[in-house]
């Protein structure tokens, strides 16, 4: 079973790299070698083996995405749930000074890098049209689990594990987070897919988060198996869905596990509507451009 986690931050400077502190916090003493990778100006994959080395690269390198892979011992997060692998990718927002813009890629001297420059130019034009000041940085993390429990049971185990592993300093940069479930091959080797198709990935990322991006700090994009967000919002959602009280964290965030039956249930989504970003012209790309939000 694969679990797909997204942690969101609106930091724009090198502080957005603090998102990598979250998997380090979760994996704890079971964590071995870490690899952080990206596409260089020669069009090839470059990497470092520590977060401190990645921070040192910020002065000379810009990024579209940063791949993450962790070598770890099997982690028992529940008597019947073992975590066997963790990998992912950090999407760098196109509004960040860390983002690899056209001028950066133009320093390269091979065709694939030129294509990235053209793509970055079109992305920047789209950002200016949208008038969105800050897009989010998103750490997409895939956890491979060995378990025969139901999805709801695994979600409850994950919530308990996240709560046990919680470190207020590591979670300080998080605006919100979600957990979803996929099939046996879904999201497999996601970091390689993103790094080998940077042009497509960065555009896909941009358009996925245009819808309601300015509201993401105050509302949920939609219902997920596990929601992490501002305490008042999550508490209201729990009451609306008649669920147990959410888990509260020290940094003002709370976490709520939502049963699988509720995720695509029309009645549940209607009850949760006041906490969700509307899917209409008020939050659409066209609407944002027209109003200049």
C-alpha positions in Angstrom: 0.0 0.0 0.0 1.3 3.5 -0.9 0.5 6.6 1.1 0.8 10.0 -0.6 1.5 12.9 1.7 1.6 16.6 0.9 3.0 19.2 3.2 2.4 22.8 2.2 4.4 26.0 3.1 4.0 29.5 1.8 7.7 30.4 2.6 9.4 31.8 -0.5 13.0 32.0 0.6 15.5 29.2 1.6 13.2 28.7 4.6 10.9 26.6 2.3 13.7 23.9 2.4 12.6 23.5 6.1 9.8 21.3 4.7 12.5 18.5 4.5 12.7 18.6 8.3 9.3 17.0 8.4 10.2 13.6 7.0 13.4 13.7 9.0 11.3 14.2 12.1 8.9 11.4 11.1 11.5 8.8 10.2 13.6 9.7 13.3 16.4 7.3 14.4 15.4 4.8 11.7 16.7 7.2 9.0 19.9 6.3 7.2 21.4 8.1 4.2 19.3 10.9 2.6 19.7 12.1 -1.0 18.5 15.4 -2.4 18.6 15.7 -6.2 17.8 18.2 -8.9 18.5 18.9 -12.6 21.6 20.9 -13.2 22.5 23.3 -16.0 24.1 20.5 -17.9 20.7 18.8 -18.1 21.9 16.0 -15.8 20.8 14.9 -12.3 22.9 16.4 -9.5 22.7 15.5 -5.8 24.0 16.0 -2.3 23.7 13.6 0.7 22.7 16.0 3.5 20.3 18.8 4.1 23.1 21.1 5.2 24.8 20.7 1.9 21.6 21.4 0.1 21.2 24.7 2.0 24.8 25.6 0.9 23.8 25.1 -2.7 21.1 27.9 -2.6 23.7 30.6 -3.3 24.7 29.1 -6.6 21.9 26.8 -7.8 18.2 27.3 -8.6 15.7 24.6 -8.7 12.5 23.5 -10.5 12.0 20.5 -8.1 14.2 18.8 -5.6 13.9 15.0 -5.3 14.2 13.3 -2.0 15.0 9.7 -1.1 15.7 8.1 2.3 17.4 4.9 3.1 15.8 3.5 6.3 15.2 0.5 8.4 11.7 -0.9 8.4 9.6 1.2 10.8 6.8 -0.4 12.7 4.2 2.4 13.1 1.6 0.0 14.3 1.7 -3.8 15.2 0.3 -4.5 11.8 1.8 -1.7 9.7 5.4 -1.4 8.6 6.9 1.5 6.7 9.5 0.2 4.2 10.4 3.1 2.0 10.1 6.9 1.7 10.8 9.2 -1.2 9.4 12.3 -2.8 9.9 15.7 -4.4 9.7 19.3 -3.2 8.0 21.5 -5.8 9.6 24.9 -5.8 7.0 27.7 -6.4 7.5 29.9 -9.4 7.1 32.9 -7.2 10.2 32.0 -5.1 13.7 33.4 -5.7 14.9 29.8 -5.5 12.9 28.9 -8.6 14.9 28.2 -11.8 13.7 30.9 -14.0 14.4 31.5 -17.7 17.6 33.6 -17.1 19.0 30.7 -15.0 18.4 28.0 -17.6 19.8 30.2 -20.3 23.2 29.9 -18.7 23.2 26.2 -19.9 24.4 25.3 -23.3 22.4 22.2 -24.4 19.0 21.8 -26.0 17.1 20.3 -23.0 18.2 23.2 -20.9 17.1 25.7 -23.6 13.7 24.0 -23.5 13.5 24.5 -19.8 14.2 28.2 -20.3 11.4 28.6 -22.8 9.0 26.7 -20.4 10.1 28.9 -17.4 9.4 32.0 -19.5 5.8 30.9 -20.2 5.2 29.9 -16.6 6.4 33.3 -15.4 4.1 35.0 -17.8 1.2 33.0 -16.5 2.1 33.9 -12.9 2.1 37.6 -13.8 -1.3 37.3 -15.4 -2.7 35.5 -12.4 -1.7 38.3 -10.0 -1.1 35.6 -7.3 1.7 36.9 -5.1 2.9 33.7 -3.6 2.3 30.1 -4.7 2.9 27.4 -2.2 6.0 25.1 -1.8 4.8 21.6 -1.6 6.7 18.5 -0.4 5.1 15.4 -2.0 6.2 12.4 0.0 5.4 8.8 -0.8 5.5 6.2 2.0 5.4 2.5 1.1 3.6 0.4 3.7 3.3 -3.3 4.3 -0.1 -3.9 5.9 -3.3 -5.9 5.6 -5.4 -3.4 7.5 -8.2 -1.4 6.0 -7.6 2.1 4.7 -9.4 3.7 7.6 -7.3 1.6 10.1 -4.1 2.5 8.4 -5.1 6.2 8.3 -5.8 6.1 12.1 -2.4 4.4 12.6 -0.6 7.1 10.5 -2.3 9.9 12.4 -1.2 8.4 15.7 2.4 8.0 14.3 2.5 11.6 13.1 1.3 12.8 16.5 3.9 10.7 18.3 6.7 11.9 16.0 5.5 15.5 16.1 8.2 18.2 16.7 6.9 21.8 16.8 10.2 23.1 15.4 10.1 20.8 12.4 6.4 21.5 11.7 6.7 25.2 12.2 6.9 26.1 8.5 3.8 24.0 7.6 0.6 25.9 6.5 -1.3 22.7 6.0 -1.0 19.0 5.0 -2.9 16.1 3.6 -2.7 12.3 3.4 -4.2 10.2 0.5 -4.0 6.6 -0.5 -3.1 5.0 -3.9 -2.8 1.6 -5.5 0.3 -0.6 -5.5 1.9 1.2 -8.5 0.6 4.7 -8.0 3.3 7.3 -7.3 6.0 4.7 -7.8 9.4 6.3 -8.2 7.7 9.7 -8.3 11.0 11.6 -7.8 12.4 10.3 -11.1 9.3 11.1 -13.0 9.4 14.7 -11.9 13.1 15.1 -12.4 13.0 13.7 -15.9 10.0 15.7 -17.0 10.6 19.0 -15.3 9.0 21.1 -18.0 5.7 19.2 -17.7 5.8 18.9 -14.0 6.3 22.6 -13.1 3.4 23.6 -15.4 1.2 20.9 -14.0 2.1 22.0 -10.5 1.3 25.6 -11.3 -2.1 25.0 -12.7 -3.1 22.5 -10.0 -2.6 25.1 -7.3 -4.0 28.1 -9.1 -7.5 27.1 -8.2 -8.1 28.8 -4.9 -4.4 29.2 -4.0 -5.0 32.6 -2.2 -7.6 30.8 0.0 -5.4 27.7 0.9 -4.2 29.3 4.1 -7.8 29.6 5.3 -9.7 26.6 3.8 -9.2 23.0 2.6 -8.8 22.3 -1.1 -11.0 19.2 -0.6 -11.5 16.3 1.7 -8.6 13.9 2.2 -8.0 10.8 4.4 -6.0 12.9 6.9 -6.3 16.7 7.1 -3.7 19.0 8.9 -4.7 22.6 9.1 -5.4 25.5 11.4 -7.0 24.3 14.7 -10.3 26.2 14.5 -10.9 25.1 10.9 -10.2 21.4 11.6 -12.4 21.5 14.8 -15.3 22.9 12.8 -14.8 20.3 10.1 -14.9 17.5 12.8 -18.1 18.8 14.2 -19.7 19.2 10.7 -18.9 15.5 9.8 -19.7 14.3 13.4 -16.3 12.8 13.9 -14.1 12.5 17.0 -12.2 15.5 18.2 -9.1 16.2 16.2 -5.5 15.8 17.4 -4.0 19.2 18.4 -0.4 20.2 17.9 1.7 22.8 19.8 2.0 25.1 16.8 -1.6 25.9 16.3 -2.4 23.1 13.8 -4.7 20.2 14.3 -5.1 16.8 12.5 -8.2 14.9 11.6 -8.7 11.4 10.1 -11.7 11.2 7.8 -13.3 7.8 7.0 -13.0 6.5 3.4 -16.8 6.4 3.1 -17.0 10.2 3.7 -14.5 11.3 1.2 -16.6 11.0 -2.0 -20.0 11.1 -0.2 -22.1 14.0 -1.5 -23.8 14.6 1.8 -20.4 14.7 3.7 -19.0 17.1 1.1 -22.1 19.4 1.5 -21.7 19.4 5.2 -18.0 20.3 4.8 -18.6 22.9 2.1 -18.1 26.0 4.3 -14.6 24.7 5.1 -13.6 23.9 1.4 -12.4 26.2 -1.4 -15.3 26.7 -3.8 -15.0 25.0 -7.2 -16.4 27.8 -9.3 -15.4 31.0 -11.2 -14.7 32.8 -7.9 -11.5 30.7 -7.5 -10.8 29.8 -11.1 -7.7 30.8 -13.0 -9.8 33.0 -15.3 -11.5 34.6 -12.3 -8.3 35.4 -10.6 -6.9 37.0 -13.7 -10.1 39.0 -14.4 -10.3 40.3 -10.8 -6.6 40.7 -10.3 -6.7 38.9 -6.9 
